[in-house]
């Protein structure tokens, strides 16, 4: 395929090359040479001159062009050329009389502009007409990666927020915007590096955060605008997807309204956990909550390499109203409100082969699940600029959701059913006062309060634990009532001081008070009478934790080196209260040191290393004194106490290249030693599993990842190659036997080739190979999974485009015909006018009805088979409002 594309591009194509000199006749590196179409001034291609001043643009078609040569501090050159064959021209740039180092412009039509810490991209320069929403556009931008769940990363770092005209609606819940906002009004995409969430910290804090800001065309800033997508299938006539959004982004008020409904598996809301429970690492004045209430039965349950959409038979409704009001020059109010109503059906068959040393057996299970989830979320943010150097921010939200599930299951021919009802309610409030005492000194004070409660009831019409309850006869069902709750109150006071030598001192004091509670009771019903199991199968405990911390962090620069030591001193008072037992009071005192060193090796290379010591507290289910049923045929038991888990390690990272370079390299390695960690003693029977938590020592984890991105000028395409390997050495136990050594490893290698042609044909082709291994004292397991993909976009005419998406998956070996699956989707789009388009959509053209996936554990191999959406054809109309 690559050779074919290469030969096509080389056919009847010429090169344009030369050397750029300065006025001293010396070669000039970093000059930007842009080739434009003279009539429209559309950018055909651009390159940068190398250290010898040389440049070369390959695959230039015969014809007339406009050439623009730009370099910082030099007078721009523009002239016209006629290409009939390979053409070589040298250029001499003259130094400008006045040099204003404000910005670097990469092309005359400015598809990319670099200004200080902002990278600005003209949206239309990266569109090919197939984009429907913001997410589709971001996927096409250089250096930007959009993952399957909608998470956006820029050169490996997740973005903090996606703003519109410098206002942020959803923080890290930005998928609600990127998956639903139309791409049509967007004029530019700005990548904001060294971003500060708090405007008063700009120029004081050391930030490596990154954010995205979308700027709009002028007409979109004055009036309401929006779009509607109306889709319905005609083969068969049972699928639909409708979406509408309206927006207005004025100076005094901004509105974003959206509604959608679909039954084709689309997730229109994305991941909004960060919106419901904000968590921002290394954010001055912000209070992170590391613990959470236990969310009963909230697991996804659909684990597929292409996401859950093709296996999730849903009926999803979403409505959301959001507004930002500039009340006056000092006050701003933001309101976010949404309701999501989702019904999901899916089918799954699993085959699990257990290898427990002398015992082996196989379980064949069938699942049919119906669930109904309702989710309401409301959030209010208020910002008050008390003065130019003092700001007060309040953020509060209320979240309520219910999830009702019904399952028909079959275990080795035995039919049974499960009902589960879960309710969640939470409130979260955060207040922050920022006082910029002077240009070098900022004082922040914050307080945060969280209250969350999750209640759950589940009932099964079969009882699988007869061997554990021999004193009960004729038990034929099982039920459990549970409740998990958390109350958190935290305060922080923090000072940031930047010295005259640009060194930064960061001093903070904080106190976090956390109360976690958990209750569950198990039993059964017989002759309309409820019976409950003994105390060993009940939990009712509270853990109170009060953490006092003094933290000192300092950043010093020495030429190309930057050193960042940190010292956290903790004093913790903890009280564990279990029903019918004495209260366990314990004090902890510990110190956490960290050191980070970075070295700017040269202007394109950066080396960063760190050594760290950390402690993580046990979660609520880790503290369980007695058994709890986390799944209908599973019991787990914790430590009956609170404790801290200690780990230490080191990381090393090297990056080479900048945004405008042909080559970008990212190398990362880490080692983590878990001085103590949690594992399980498994008692695995054919009908049930009992897992008792173990407190063990000395686990070792290793990770290495590499990424190479290279622009191939010959075929005007971007090549990406990635490799990741991780290993983990730990221990577990089977049926009270000897402690087993377990070595788990994962390897992934992949490549991707993506065109930047934007003419008759665009393509994206690649493959990923994943190898998982688990070795124990008794056995070795290995699974090899392969994925390949090919996306093609054909421009059939000025108004018509054809998009093809093909994917291939193979499991348990290279190109395994028995376990391989192919998918092909297409979309034929006709742009009727500026605001209206029509599309014909085909999904799963090969009509692949089942999908099987393989996975392994330290004691089993697991095969899952999912039922998929059938082939369907759909008509879609999209129109601007």
C-alpha positions in Angstrom: 0.0 0.0 0.0 2.7 2.4 1.0 4.7 1.7 -2.2 1.6 2.2 -4.3 0.9 5.6 -2.7 4.6 6.5 -3.2 4.5 5.6 -6.9 1.3 7.5 -7.5 2.7 10.6 -5.8 5.9 10.5 -7.7 4.2 10.1 -11.1 4.5 13.3 -13.1 5.8 15.3 -10.1 8.8 17.6 -9.8 10.9 19.1 -7.0 11.5 22.7 -6.0 14.7 23.2 -4.0 17.4 25.7 -3.2 19.4 27.4 -0.4 18.4 30.4 1.7 21.2 32.9 2.6 21.3 35.9 4.8 22.7 39.3 3.8 26.1 38.1 4.8 25.9 35.3 2.3 25.8 32.7 5.1 23.3 29.9 5.0 20.1 30.7 7.0 18.5 27.9 9.0 14.8 28.0 10.0 13.5 30.0 7.1 10.0 29.1 6.0 9.5 28.4 2.3 5.8 28.3 1.3 4.3 27.3 -2.1 1.0 28.8 -2.9 -1.6 28.6 -5.6 -1.5 32.1 -7.2 -5.2 32.4 -7.8 -6.5 31.5 -4.4 -3.3 31.7 -2.4 -4.1 28.3 -0.9 -1.1 26.6 0.7 0.2 23.7 -1.5 3.2 22.9 0.8 5.8 24.4 3.1 9.2 23.4 4.5 11.8 24.9 6.7 15.4 25.3 5.7 18.0 23.1 7.5 21.2 24.1 9.3 22.8 24.5 5.8 20.1 26.7 4.5 18.9 24.0 2.2 15.2 23.3 1.4 13.4 20.9 -0.9 9.7 20.6 -1.7 8.9 17.3 -3.4 6.1 16.1 -5.6 5.3 19.5 -7.1 2.9 19.3 -10.1 3.7 21.4 -13.2 2.3 24.9 -13.2 2.6 28.4 -11.9 3.1 29.1 -8.2 3.6 31.9 -5.7 6.6 31.5 -3.4 6.9 33.2 0.0 10.1 33.0 2.0 9.9 34.1 5.7 12.4 34.2 8.5 12.3 35.9 11.9 13.9 39.3 11.7 14.3 39.3 7.9 12.3 41.0 5.1 9.9 38.7 3.5 10.4 37.7 -0.2 7.5 36.9 -2.6 7.9 35.9 -6.2 6.3 33.7 -8.9 7.7 30.6 -10.4 6.8 28.3 -13.2 7.5 24.6 -12.6 8.1 22.5 -15.7 10.7 20.2 -14.2 13.0 20.0 -11.2 13.7 23.6 -10.2 16.5 25.0 -8.1 16.5 28.7 -6.9 18.6 30.3 -4.2 17.3 33.2 -2.1 19.0 36.0 -0.2 17.1 37.5 2.8 17.8 41.1 4.0 17.8 41.9 7.7 14.9 44.1 8.7 15.7 47.6 10.1 13.7 47.0 13.2 13.3 43.5 14.7 10.3 42.8 16.7 10.4 39.3 18.1 6.7 38.8 18.7 5.7 35.8 16.7 6.8 33.2 14.1 4.4 32.7 11.2 4.8 29.4 9.4 3.1 30.2 6.1 1.8 33.3 4.3 -1.8 32.1 4.8 -1.0 31.2 8.4 -2.2 27.7 8.9 0.1 27.5 11.9 1.3 30.5 13.9 3.6 30.3 17.0 3.4 33.2 19.4 5.2 32.8 22.8 3.4 29.9 24.5 0.5 29.8 22.0 0.3 27.7 18.9 -2.5 28.9 16.6 -3.9 26.8 13.8 -6.3 27.9 11.1 -9.1 25.4 11.2 -10.0 25.3 7.5 -6.4 24.4 6.7 -6.8 21.0 8.4 -10.4 20.1 7.3 -11.3 17.8 4.4 -15.0 18.1 4.6 -15.7 15.0 6.7 -15.7 16.7 10.1 -19.0 16.9 12.0 -17.9 18.0 15.4 -14.9 19.6 17.2 -13.5 16.1 18.0 -13.3 15.3 14.3 -11.3 18.4 13.7 -8.9 17.9 16.6 -8.0 14.4 15.4 -6.6 16.0 12.2 -4.3 18.5 14.0 -0.6 17.8 14.2 0.6 16.7 17.7 -3.0 16.2 18.9 -4.3 12.7 19.8 -7.9 11.9 20.6 -8.4 8.6 22.3 -11.4 6.3 22.0 -13.1 7.7 25.1 -12.7 11.3 23.8 -9.7 12.2 26.0 -7.4 14.7 24.2 -3.7 14.6 24.5 -1.1 16.9 23.1 2.3 15.4 22.7 1.4 12.8 25.4 -0.1 15.3 28.0 -3.9 15.5 28.5 -5.4 18.9 28.1 -6.9 20.7 31.1 -9.9 22.1 29.2 -11.4 23.0 25.9 -12.5 26.6 25.8 -14.6 28.7 23.4 -13.5 32.3 23.0 -11.5 32.0 26.2 -14.4 30.8 28.3 -14.6 27.2 29.7 -17.9 25.4 30.1 -16.9 21.8 31.1 -13.3 21.7 32.4 -12.0 18.2 32.0 -15.5 17.0 31.1 -14.9 18.7 27.8 -16.1 15.6 25.8 -19.6 17.0 26.3 -18.5 20.0 24.1 -16.1 18.3 21.6 -18.5 15.4 20.8 -21.5 17.8 20.2 -20.4 21.2 19.0 -20.5 21.8 15.3 -17.1 22.5 13.6 -18.5 25.0 11.1 -18.1 28.3 13.1 -14.6 27.5 14.3 -12.0 29.8 12.8 -8.8 28.9 14.8 -7.7 26.4 17.3 -5.2 27.7 19.8 -2.9 25.3 21.8 -2.1 27.1 25.1 1.2 25.8 26.6 2.4 26.6 30.1 -1.3 27.2 30.8 -2.5 28.6 34.2 -6.0 27.8 35.3 -5.7 30.8 37.7 -5.0 34.0 35.8 -3.3 35.6 38.9 -0.7 32.8 38.8 0.5 33.7 35.3 4.1 34.5 35.4 4.5 33.2 38.9 3.9 29.4 38.8 5.8 26.9 36.8 3.1 25.3 34.7 3.5 22.5 32.2 -0.3 22.3 31.6 -1.8 22.6 28.2 -5.3 23.8 27.2 -7.2 24.4 23.9 -9.1 27.5 23.0 -11.4 27.7 20.0 -11.9 31.0 18.3 -15.0 31.6 16.1 -15.7 33.5 13.0 -17.1 37.0 13.5 -20.6 36.3 12.5 -20.8 33.4 15.0 -20.0 35.8 17.8 -23.0 38.1 17.1 -25.9 35.7 16.5 -27.2 32.3 17.5 -25.8 29.5 15.5 -26.0 25.7 15.6 -26.5 22.6 13.7 -28.9 19.6 13.5 -28.1 16.0 12.5 -31.1 13.9 11.6 -30.4 10.2 10.7 -32.6 7.2 10.1 -31.9 3.8 8.8 -33.8 2.2 5.9 -32.2 -1.2 5.9 -33.4 -2.3 8.4 -35.8 0.4 9.5 -35.0 0.4 13.2 -32.0 2.7 13.9 -31.8 6.4 14.3 -29.6 9.2 15.6 -30.8 12.8 16.1 -28.7 15.6 17.5 -29.2 19.4 17.8 -27.1 22.1 19.3 -27.6 25.9 19.6 -25.0 28.4 20.8 -24.4 32.0 21.1 -21.0 33.5 22.2 -21.5 37.1 22.9 -19.3 39.4 25.0 -21.7 39.6 27.9 -23.3 36.1 27.7 -22.4 32.7 26.2 -24.9 29.9 25.7 -24.4 26.3 24.7 -27.6 24.1 24.4 -27.7 20.6 23.1 -30.0 17.7 22.9 -29.6 14.2 21.3 -31.2 10.8 21.0 -29.8 7.7 19.4 -30.0 3.9 19.4 -26.9 3.1 17.4 -24.5 2.8 20.4 -23.2 6.4 20.4 -22.0 7.8 23.7 -23.0 11.5 23.4 -22.0 12.5 26.9 -18.4 11.0 27.1 -16.5 10.8 30.3 -17.7 13.6 32.7 -16.3 12.2 35.9 -13.8 15.0 36.1 -16.8 17.5 35.8 -18.7 15.8 38.6 -15.7 15.3 40.9 -12.9 17.7 39.7 -9.3 16.5 40.3 -6.4 18.6 39.1 -2.8 17.5 39.9 -0.2 20.2 40.9 -2.8 23.0 40.9 -2.0 25.8 43.3 -4.8 26.2 45.9 -6.8 23.3 44.6 -7.9 20.5 47.0 -7.8 17.0 45.5 -9.9 14.2 46.9 -8.2 10.9 46.5 -10.8 8.7 48.0 -14.3 7.8 46.7 -17.5 6.0 47.7 -17.8 2.5 46.3 -19.9 2.6 43.1 -21.8 -0.7 43.2 -22.2 -2.4 39.8 -20.9 0.6 37.9 -18.6 -1.5 35.7 -18.6 -1.0 32.0 -18.9 -4.8 31.4 -18.1 -4.3 27.7 -14.4 -4.4 26.9 -13.7 -4.2 23.2 -10.7 -2.8 21.4 -12.9 -0.5 19.3 -15.0 0.7 22.3 -18.5 -0.4 23.3 -20.5 1.2 20.5 -20.8 -1.8 18.2 -22.0 -4.0 21.1 -24.2 -1.6 23.1 -27.8 -1.8 22.0 -29.0 1.5 23.5 -31.6 4.1 23.7 -29.7 7.2 24.8 -31.3 10.6 25.4 -29.3 13.7 26.5 -30.4 17.3 27.2 -28.1 20.0 28.4 -28.3 23.8 29.0 -25.2 25.8 29.8 -24.5 29.5 30.1 -21.8 31.9 31.1 -22.8 35.4 32.2 -20.5 38.4 32.5 -22.5 40.2 35.2 -20.2 43.2 35.2 -16.5 43.9 34.8 -15.7 42.1 38.0 -18.2 39.2 38.3 -18.8 36.1 36.1 -21.4 33.4 36.6 -21.4 29.9 34.9 -24.3 27.4 35.0 -24.0 23.8 33.7 -27.0 21.5 33.7 -27.6 18.2 32.0 -29.8 15.1 32.1 -28.9 11.8 30.6 -31.3 8.9 30.2 -29.9 5.7 28.9 -31.2 2.2 28.3 -28.7 -0.5 27.4 -29.1 -4.1 26.2 -26.3 -6.4 25.3 -25.5 -10.0 25.0 -22.3 -11.7 26.0 -21.0 -15.3 26.2 -17.9 -16.2 28.0 -15.7 -19.3 28.4 -13.3 -19.4 31.3 -10.7 -22.1 31.6 -9.3 -22.3 35.2 -5.9 -23.9 35.9 -5.4 -24.2 39.7 -2.5 -26.6 39.7 -4.1 -30.0 40.4 -7.5 -28.8 39.6 -8.8 -27.7 36.2 -12.3 -26.9 35.0 -14.2 -24.8 32.5 -17.2 -22.4 33.0 -19.4 -21.4 30.1 -21.6 -18.4 30.9 -24.2 -16.5 29.0 -25.3 -12.9 29.9 -28.2 -10.9 28.7 -28.3 -7.5 30.5 -30.9 -4.7 30.4 -30.1 -1.6 32.3 -31.7 1.8 32.7 -29.6 4.7 34.0 -30.8 8.2 34.8 -28.2 10.9 35.5 -28.8 14.5 36.6 -26.0 17.0 37.1 -26.1 20.7 38.0 -23.1 22.9 38.5 -22.7 26.6 39.4 -19.4 28.6 39.3 -19.0 32.2 40.4 -15.9 34.3 40.0 -15.5 37.7 41.6 -12.5 40.0 41.0 -12.4 41.8 44.3 -9.5 43.9 42.8 -7.0 43.6 40.1 -4.9 41.4 42.4 -7.5 39.5 44.4 -10.0 37.0 43.1 -12.7 34.8 44.8 -13.9 31.7 43.1 -16.8 29.4 44.1 -17.6 26.1 42.4 -20.4 23.8 43.5 -22.3 20.9 42.0 -25.1 18.4 42.7 -25.2 15.0 41.1 -27.9 12.3 41.3 -28.0 9.1 39.3 -29.8 5.8 39.4 -28.9 2.6 37.7 -31.4 -0.3 37.5 -30.1 -3.5 36.0 -31.7 -6.8 35.1 -29.7 -9.8 33.9 -30.6 -13.2 32.6 -27.7 -15.5 33.0 -26.8 -19.1 32.4 -24.0 -21.0 34.1 -23.1 -24.3 32.6 -26.7 -24.9 31.6 -28.3 -23.5 34.8 -30.5 -20.4 34.1 -30.8 -17.7 36.7 -31.4 -14.0 36.9 -30.2 -10.9 38.9 -31.8 -7.6 39.7 -29.7 -4.7 40.9 -30.8 -1.1 41.8 -28.2 1.5 42.6 -28.7 5.2 43.7 -26.0 7.8 44.0 -26.2 11.3 45.5 -23.4 13.8 45.9 -22.7 17.4 46.6 -19.3 19.1 46.1 -18.4 22.7 46.9 -15.0 24.5 46.6 -14.1 28.1 47.5 -10.7 29.7 46.6 -9.4 33.1 47.4 -6.3 34.2 45.5 -4.3 37.3 46.6 -1.5 38.5 44.3 0.4 40.6 46.9 2.9 41.7 44.2 4.3 40.5 40.9 6.4 37.8 42.6 4.2 36.7 45.5 0.8 35.0 45.5 -1.2 33.8 48.5 -4.0 31.3 48.1 -6.6 30.0 50.6 -9.1 27.3 49.8 -11.8 25.1 51.4 -13.6 22.1 49.9 -16.5 20.0 51.2 -17.8 16.7 49.6 -20.7 14.6 50.7 -21.5 11.4 48.7 -23.7 8.4 49.4 -24.3 5.3 47.2 -27.0 2.8 48.0 -27.4 -0.6 46.4 -29.8 -3.6 46.5 -29.3 -6.7 44.5 -31.3 -10.0 44.3 -30.5 -13.3 42.6 -33.0 -16.1 42.2 -30.2 -18.7 42.6 -27.9 -19.4 45.5 -24.3 -20.5 44.7 -22.7 -20.5 48.2 -24.2 -23.7 49.6 -20.8 -25.1 50.5 -20.2 -22.1 52.8 -23.6 -22.2 54.5 -24.2 -25.9 55.3 -26.4 -25.0 58.3 -29.0 -23.5 55.9 -31.1 -25.9 53.9 -33.2 -25.3 50.8 -31.7 -21.8 50.1 -32.7 -20.9 46.5 -32.0 -17.1 46.3 -29.7 -14.5 47.5 -29.9 -10.7 48.3 -27.7 -8.0 49.6 -28.3 -4.4 50.9 -25.3 -2.1 50.8 -24.4 1.5 51.4 -21.1 3.4 50.9 -20.6 7.0 51.9 -18.0 9.6 52.3 -17.8 13.1 53.9 -14.7 15.2 53.2 -13.6 18.6 54.5 -10.3 20.1 53.4 -8.6 23.4 53.9 -5.4 24.8 52.3 -3.2 27.8 52.6 -0.4 28.2 50.0 2.2 30.8 49.2 4.1 31.0 45.9 7.1 33.3 45.7 9.3 33.8 42.7 12.7 35.3 43.5 14.6 37.9 41.5 16.7 35.1 40.0 13.4 33.4 38.8 13.6 30.6 41.4 10.2 29.6 42.7 9.4 28.8 46.3 6.1 27.0 47.0 5.0 26.6 50.6 1.7 25.1 51.7 -0.2 23.9 54.7 -3.3 21.7 54.4 -5.6 19.7 56.6 -7.9 17.0 55.1 -10.6 15.3 57.2 -12.2 12.2 55.6 -14.9 10.0 57.0 -15.8 6.9 55.1 -18.6 4.5 56.0 -19.6 1.1 54.6 -22.5 -1.2 55.4 -23.8 -4.4 53.8 -26.0 -7.3 54.9 -26.5 -10.6 53.0 -29.4 -13.0 53.2 -32.1 -14.9 51.5 -35.9 -15.2 51.4 -37.9 -18.4 52.2 -41.7 -18.6 52.5 -42.0 -14.8 52.4 -39.6 -14.6 55.4 -36.2 -12.8 55.3 -33.2 -14.5 56.7 -29.7 -13.0 57.2 -26.3 -14.6 57.3 -23.9 -14.5 60.3 -21.8 -11.6 61.2 -18.9 -12.9 59.1 -21.0 -11.8 56.1 -22.0 -8.4 57.4 -20.0 -5.1 57.4 -20.7 -1.9 59.3 -17.7 0.3 59.8 -16.4 3.8 59.7 -13.0 5.2 59.2 -12.0 8.7 60.2 -8.8 10.1 58.9 -7.4 13.5 59.7 -4.2 14.4 57.7 -2.1 17.5 58.6 0.5 18.3 56.0 3.3 20.9 55.6 4.7 21.0 52.1 7.8 22.8 50.7 8.6 22.8 47.0 11.4 24.7 45.3 12.4 25.2 41.7 15.9 26.5 40.8 17.4 27.1 37.3 21.1 26.9 36.5 21.6 27.6 32.9 20.1 24.6 31.0 19.3 22.7 34.2 16.2 23.0 36.4 16.1 21.3 39.8 12.8 20.8 41.6 13.0 19.2 45.2 9.9 18.7 47.2 9.3 17.7 50.9 5.9 16.8 52.4 5.6 16.2 56.1 2.5 14.3 57.2 0.9 13.8 60.6 -2.2 11.6 60.5 -4.7 10.7 63.2 -6.8 7.7 62.1 -9.7 6.0 63.8 -11.2 2.7 62.5 -14.5 1.8 64.1 -16.0 -1.6 63.4 -19.4 -2.6 64.8 -19.1 -4.7 68.0 -15.3 -4.2 68.1 -13.1 -1.8 69.9 -12.1 1.4 68.1 -8.6 1.2 66.6 -6.9 4.6 67.0 -3.5 5.0 65.3 -1.2 7.9 64.6 1.1 8.1 61.5 4.0 10.3 61.0 5.9 10.2 57.7 7.9 12.2 55.3 7.6 12.1 51.5 10.6 13.5 49.5 10.7 13.9 45.7 13.3 15.3 43.3 12.9 16.3 39.7 15.7 17.4 37.4 15.4 18.6 33.8 18.1 19.4 31.3 17.7 21.3 28.1 20.2 19.3 26.2 19.9 21.5 23.1 17.2 23.7 21.6 15.2 20.6 20.5 16.0 18.1 23.1 15.0 17.9 26.8 15.9 15.3 29.4 13.8 14.9 32.6 14.4 12.6 35.5 12.8 12.1 38.9 13.0 10.0 42.0 10.1 9.7 44.3 8.7 8.2 47.5 4.9 7.9 47.9 2.2 6.5 50.2 -1.3 5.5 49.1 -4.0 4.8 51.6 -6.2 1.7 51.5 -9.6 2.1 49.8 -13.0 1.4 51.4 -13.3 -2.2 50.1 -9.7 -2.8 51.2 -10.7 -2.2 54.8 -13.6 -4.6 54.8 -13.6 -6.6 58.1 -16.0 -9.3 56.8 -17.3 -10.6 53.4 -19.0 -8.5 50.8 -20.5 -9.8 47.5 -19.0 -7.6 44.8 -20.6 -9.8 42.1 -23.4 -12.4 42.2 -21.0 -15.3 42.5 -18.1 -13.6 44.3 -17.2 -12.7 47.9 -14.3 -10.5 48.9 -12.8 -9.6 52.3 -10.4 -6.8 53.3 -7.9 -6.1 56.0 -10.2 -5.1 58.9 -8.1 -1.9 59.3 -6.8 1.2 57.6 -3.2 1.4 56.4 -0.8 3.1 54.0 1.0 1.5 51.1 4.5 2.7 50.5 6.2 2.8 47.1 9.2 4.5 45.6 10.8 4.7 42.2 12.4 6.7 39.4 11.4 8.0 35.9 13.5 9.1 32.9 12.1 11.0 29.9 13.7 12.3 26.8 11.9 14.4 24.1 13.3 15.6 20.8 11.6 18.0 18.5 9.2 21.0 18.4 5.9 21.6 16.7 7.4 22.7 13.4 9.9 19.9 13.1 9.8 16.9 10.8 11.0 14.7 13.6 9.5 14.2 17.1 10.8 11.6 19.5 9.4 10.8 23.0 11.2 8.2 25.2 10.0 7.3 28.7 11.0 4.8 31.3 10.0 4.2 34.9 10.6 1.8 37.8 8.4 1.5 40.8 9.0 -0.6 43.9 6.0 -1.3 46.0 7.4 -1.9 49.5 4.0 -3.2 50.5 1.0 -3.9 48.4 -2.3 -5.7 48.3 -3.0 -9.0 46.6 -5.5 -11.9 47.0 -5.8 -15.4 48.4 -8.2 -16.9 45.9 -10.6 -19.8 46.8 -12.0 -20.6 43.3 -14.8 -23.1 43.0 -16.8 -23.8 39.8 -19.8 -22.0 41.2 -18.3 -19.2 43.2 -15.0 -17.4 44.1 -13.9 -16.2 47.6 -11.1 -13.6 47.7 -9.3 -12.7 50.9 -7.0 -9.6 50.7 -3.3 -10.2 51.4 -0.9 -7.6 52.7 2.4 -8.4 50.9 5.8 -6.8 50.3 8.2 -6.1 47.4 6.4 -5.7 44.1 8.4 -4.4 41.2 6.9 -2.6 38.1 8.8 -1.6 35.0 7.6 0.5 32.1 9.3 1.7 28.8 7.5 3.5 26.0 8.8 5.2 22.8 7.2 7.2 20.1 8.6 8.4 16.8 6.8 10.9 14.6 8.4 11.7 11.2 7.1 13.7 8.2 7.8 12.0 4.9 8.1 14.8 2.4 8.3 12.4 -0.6 4.7 11.3 0.0 3.6 14.2 2.2 2.6 12.0 5.0 3.2 11.7 8.7 4.6 8.4 10.0 4.2 7.4 13.7 5.9 4.4 15.3 5.3 3.4 18.9 6.5 0.7 21.2 5.5 0.0 24.8 6.7 -2.7 27.2 5.6 -3.1 30.8 6.3 -5.9 33.4 5.1 -6.5 36.9 6.5 -8.9 39.5 4.2 -9.7 42.3 2.7 -12.6 44.4 -0.7 -14.1 45.0 -2.1 -17.2 46.6 -4.5 -20.0 45.6 -6.7 -21.8 48.1 -4.4 -21.1 51.1 -1.4 -22.8 49.3 2.1 -21.5 49.0 2.5 -17.9 47.9 3.0 -17.9 44.2 5.4 -15.7 42.2 3.7 -14.0 39.2 5.4 -12.2 36.3 3.0 -10.2 34.1 4.2 -8.5 30.9 2.6 -6.5 28.1 4.2 -5.5 24.8 2.7 -3.3 22.1 4.2 -2.2 18.9 2.4 -0.2 16.2 2.8 2.2 13.3 0.5 4.7 11.5 0.9 6.5 8.2 -1.4 9.5 7.7 -1.5 11.7 4.6 -1.6 15.5 4.5 -2.7 15.7 0.9 -6.2 17.2 1.2 -6.8 16.8 -2.5 -8.3 13.8 -4.3 -7.4 11.3 -1.6 -6.6 11.3 2.1 -5.6 8.1 3.9 -4.7 6.7 7.3 -3.2 3.2 7.6 -1.6 1.4 10.4 -1.4 -1.7 12.7 -0.9 -2.6 16.3 0.4 -5.8 17.8 -0.3 -6.6 21.5 1.3 -9.5 23.4 0.3 -10.3 27.0 2.1 -12.9 29.1 1.6 -14.2 32.6 4.0 -16.7 34.2 3.5 -18.3 37.6 5.2 -21.1 39.4 2.7 -23.6 37.9 1.9 -22.3 34.4 2.6 -19.9 31.5 -0.1 -18.0 29.5 0.2 -15.9 26.4 -2.2 -14.0 24.2 -1.4 -12.3 21.0 -3.8 -9.7 19.6 -3.5 -7.9 16.3 -5.3 -4.8 14.9 -5.0 -3.2 11.5 -6.9 -0.2 10.0 -7.3 1.7 6.8 -9.2 4.9 6.4 -9.7 6.5 3.0 -11.3 9.8 2.1 -12.0 10.4 -1.7 -12.9 13.8 -3.0 -15.2 12.8 -5.8 -16.1 16.4 -6.7 -16.1 19.8 -5.0 -19.3 18.9 -3.1 -19.0 15.1 -2.8 -16.8 13.1 -0.6 -16.6 9.3 0.1 -15.2 8.1 3.4 -14.2 4.4 4.0 -13.2 3.0 7.3 -11.8 -0.6 7.5 -10.6 -2.5 10.5 -9.2 -6.0 11.1 -8.8 -7.8 14.3 -7.0 -11.1 15.0 -6.7 -12.9 18.3 -4.7 -15.8 19.7 -2.0 -15.7 17.0 -0.8 -13.9 13.8 -3.7 -13.6 11.3 -5.7 -16.3 13.0 -8.5 -17.1 10.5 -10.7 -18.8 13.1 -10.5 -15.8 15.4 -10.3 -12.8 13.0 -12.9 -10.2 12.3 -13.2 -7.5 9.6 -15.3 -4.4 9.7 -16.1 -1.9 6.9 -18.1 1.3 7.3 -18.6 4.1 4.8 -20.1 7.5 4.4 -21.0 9.3 1.2 -21.5 13.0 1.8 -23.0 15.6 -0.6 -22.7 19.2 0.4 -25.9 20.8 -1.1 -24.9 24.3 0.0 -23.0 26.1 2.7 -25.5 25.0 5.4 -27.0 21.8 4.2 -25.5 18.4 3.5 -26.9 14.9 2.9 -25.1 11.6 3.6 -25.6 7.9 3.0 -24.1 5.9 5.8 -23.3 2.2 5.9 -22.2 0.4 9.1 -20.7 -3.1 9.4 -21.0 -3.9 5.7 -19.6 -7.4 6.2 -22.4 -8.0 8.7 -20.1 -9.4 11.4 -22.5 -10.5 14.1 -20.2 -11.8 16.8 -16.9 -10.7 18.2 -14.6 -12.8 20.3 -11.8 -11.5 22.5 -9.1 -13.3 24.6 -7.6 -12.3 27.9 -5.6 -14.0 30.7 -5.2 -13.9 34.4 -2.7 -15.7 36.7 -5.1 -18.6 37.1 -7.3 -18.6 34.0 -7.8 -17.9 30.3 -10.9 -15.9 29.4 -12.8 -15.8 26.1 -15.6 -13.3 25.6 -18.0 -13.3 22.7 -20.2 -10.2 22.2 -23.3 -9.8 19.9 -22.8 -6.8 17.6 -25.0 -4.4 15.7 -26.1 -5.9 12.3 -25.3 -4.3 9.0 -27.5 -1.2 8.4 -27.8 1.7 5.9 -28.8 5.1 7.1 -29.7 8.5 5.5 -28.5 11.6 7.3 -29.3 15.3 6.8 -27.1 17.9 8.5 -28.1 21.6 8.4 -26.8 24.7 10.0 -29.1 26.8 12.1 
